[in-house]
Amino acid sequence: MKANIRREMIARRNLISREEIMEKSTVIQKRVLKLPIYQESKTIGLYASFNNEVSTSVIFDRAVEDGKKVLFPCIRKADGELAFFPVRGLDELELGPFGIMAPFIRAGMGDCLSEADLLLIPGVSYDLKGGRIGYGGGFYDRTLHKLAKLPFIVALAYEFQILDEVPMCAHDIRVDVIVTEKRVIVC
């Protein structure tokens, strides 16, 4: 069932025009910037959008301007989990696995995800209880299960990605809030 939903949502998302992506992404990002958790956070985990995902560039620019530490993920080859590293400019990202921009790792850099107050994550579909269907690799779920304390998790989504219910497994992590171009859903 997850695979069918994933396929359908990705196909639908791929039909969105560049203009619509930018328009809706701007509205969604402005809603995130008004959230109390954004304003209170000191360290934020972001994702580099690809394949018509909601953009995070406005949030990145504002977070840097606000003096927040901003982290981006990359996939660790050793264990297939995500590691999050600080990024001060988008020029510190390079093309990584799956065609997703990721931080280039420098000697002495360590994973900083445990410092994050707020984590914005990508996904394919969500429900009103915070259920999330990702891309099927399990990267976020595996990584987040290793943390002693989860950050506040916000999903950025287009309204059509919200379903009444998505199938969840015991190991799936739920999100705390979903922000769309039409509303903020507190899960």
C-alpha positions as CSV (number, residue, x, y, z in Angstrom):
1,M,0.0,0.0,0.0
2,K,2.8,2.4,0.8
3,A,4.4,1.8,-2.6
4,N,1.2,2.6,-4.4
5,I,0.7,5.8,-2.4
6,R,4.4,6.7,-3.0
7,R,4.1,6.2,-6.7
8,E,0.8,8.1,-7.0
9,M,2.0,11.1,-4.9
10,I,5.4,11.4,-6.7
11,A,3.6,11.2,-10.1
12,R,1.2,14.0,-9.0
13,R,4.0,16.1,-7.6
14,N,5.9,15.8,-10.8
15,L,3.0,17.5,-12.7
16,I,3.4,20.7,-10.7
17,S,4.8,23.6,-12.7
18,R,8.0,25.4,-11.6
19,E,6.0,28.6,-10.9
20,E,3.5,26.7,-8.7
21,I,6.3,25.0,-6.8
22,M,7.9,28.4,-6.1
23,E,4.6,30.1,-5.2
24,K,3.5,27.3,-2.8
25,S,7.0,26.8,-1.4
26,T,7.2,30.5,-0.5
27,V,3.8,30.4,1.3
28,I,4.8,27.2,3.2
29,Q,8.2,28.6,4.2
30,K,6.7,31.8,5.5
31,R,4.3,29.8,7.6
32,V,7.3,27.9,9.1
33,L,9.1,31.1,9.9
34,K,6.2,32.2,12.0
35,L,6.1,29.0,14.1
36,P,7.2,29.5,17.7
37,I,9.5,26.4,17.4
38,Y,11.3,28.1,14.6
39,Q,11.7,31.3,16.5
40,E,12.9,29.5,19.6
41,S,15.3,27.1,17.9
42,K,19.0,27.6,17.8
43,T,19.9,24.7,15.5
44,I,17.8,23.6,12.6
45,G,18.1,20.5,10.4
46,L,17.0,21.2,6.8
47,Y,16.9,19.2,3.6
48,A,18.0,20.2,0.1
49,S,14.8,19.9,-2.0
50,F,14.8,18.0,-5.3
51,N,12.2,16.6,-7.7
52,N,9.6,19.2,-7.0
53,E,9.7,18.9,-3.2
54,V,8.8,22.0,-1.2
55,S,11.8,24.3,-1.3
56,T,13.7,25.2,1.9
57,S,15.9,28.0,0.5
58,V,13.9,30.9,2.1
59,I,14.1,29.1,5.5
60,F,17.8,28.6,5.0
61,D,18.5,32.2,4.1
62,R,16.4,33.4,7.1
63,A,18.0,31.0,9.6
64,V,21.5,32.1,8.6
65,E,20.4,35.7,8.9
66,D,18.9,35.0,12.3
67,G,22.2,33.5,13.5
68,K,20.9,29.9,13.7
69,K,23.1,26.9,13.1
70,V,21.8,25.1,10.0
71,L,22.4,21.4,9.4
72,F,22.0,19.4,6.1
73,P,22.1,15.6,5.9
74,C,24.3,13.3,3.9
75,I,24.2,9.5,3.7
76,R,27.0,7.8,5.6
77,K,28.2,5.0,3.3
78,A,29.3,2.9,6.2
79,D,25.9,2.3,7.7
80,G,23.3,3.9,5.4
81,E,22.2,6.4,8.0
82,L,22.0,10.1,7.8
83,A,24.6,12.4,9.3
84,F,23.9,16.1,9.7
85,F,26.6,18.7,9.2
86,P,26.6,22.5,9.6
87,V,26.3,24.5,6.4
88,R,26.9,28.3,6.3
89,G,26.2,28.8,2.6
90,L,24.6,26.7,-0.2
91,D,28.0,26.7,-1.9
92,E,29.0,24.1,0.8
93,L,26.7,21.5,-0.8
94,E,27.6,19.1,-3.6
95,L,25.7,16.5,-5.6
96,G,25.3,13.4,-3.4
97,P,23.7,10.0,-3.7
98,F,20.3,9.9,-5.4
99,G,21.0,13.3,-7.0
100,I,20.4,15.2,-3.7
101,M,22.6,18.0,-2.7
102,A,24.5,17.2,0.5
103,P,27.3,18.9,2.5
104,F,30.8,18.0,1.5
105,I,32.6,16.5,4.5
106,R,35.7,18.1,5.8
107,A,38.2,16.5,8.2
108,G,37.2,16.7,11.8
109,M,33.5,17.3,11.1
110,G,31.1,15.3,13.3
111,D,27.4,14.6,13.1
112,C,25.4,17.4,14.8
113,L,21.9,16.1,14.6
114,S,21.6,15.6,18.3
115,E,22.0,19.4,18.7
116,A,18.9,20.1,16.5
117,D,15.9,21.7,18.2
118,L,14.0,21.6,14.9
119,L,14.1,19.2,12.0
120,L,12.4,19.8,8.7
121,I,12.0,16.6,6.8
122,P,10.9,15.7,3.3
123,G,8.3,13.1,2.4
124,V,5.8,11.9,-0.1
125,S,2.6,11.8,1.9
126,Y,1.3,12.5,5.4
127,D,-1.8,12.1,7.6
128,L,-3.4,14.3,10.3
129,K,-1.8,12.1,13.0
130,G,1.7,12.8,11.8
131,G,2.0,9.6,9.8
132,R,4.6,9.9,7.1
133,I,5.5,8.0,4.0
134,G,9.0,8.8,2.8
135,Y,10.8,7.5,-0.3
136,G,11.2,4.0,1.1
137,G,14.8,4.0,2.1
138,G,14.2,4.4,5.8
139,F,17.0,6.8,6.2
140,Y,15.2,9.3,8.5
141,D,13.5,6.6,10.6
142,R,16.8,4.6,11.2
143,T,18.7,7.8,12.0
144,L,16.1,9.3,14.3
145,H,15.6,6.0,16.3
146,K,19.3,6.3,17.4
147,L,18.8,9.7,19.1
148,A,18.3,9.9,22.8
149,K,15.9,12.8,22.3
150,L,14.0,13.6,19.1
151,P,14.0,17.2,17.8
152,F,10.7,18.8,17.0
153,I,9.9,17.4,13.5
154,V,8.1,19.5,10.9
155,A,7.1,18.2,7.5
156,L,6.7,20.6,4.5
157,A,4.1,19.4,2.1
158,Y,1.7,20.5,-0.6
159,E,-1.9,20.2,0.5
160,F,-2.6,17.3,-1.9
161,Q,0.0,15.2,-0.1
162,I,-2.3,15.1,3.0
163,L,-4.4,11.9,3.2
164,D,-6.9,10.8,5.9
165,E,-4.5,8.0,6.8
166,V,-1.2,6.6,5.7
167,P,0.0,3.1,6.6
168,M,2.5,3.1,9.3
169,C,4.9,0.4,10.7
170,A,6.1,0.2,14.3
171,H,9.5,1.7,13.4
172,D,8.1,4.7,11.5
173,I,8.6,8.1,13.1
174,R,5.7,10.5,13.2
175,V,6.0,14.2,12.6
176,D,4.9,16.9,15.1
177,V,3.6,19.4,12.6
178,I,2.8,19.5,8.9
179,V,2.9,22.8,7.1
180,T,1.1,23.2,3.7
181,E,0.2,26.2,1.5
182,K,-3.2,26.1,3.1
183,R,-2.7,25.3,6.8
184,V,-0.5,24.3,9.7
185,I,-1.5,20.9,11.0
186,V,-0.6,20.1,14.6
187,C,-0.4,16.4,14.9
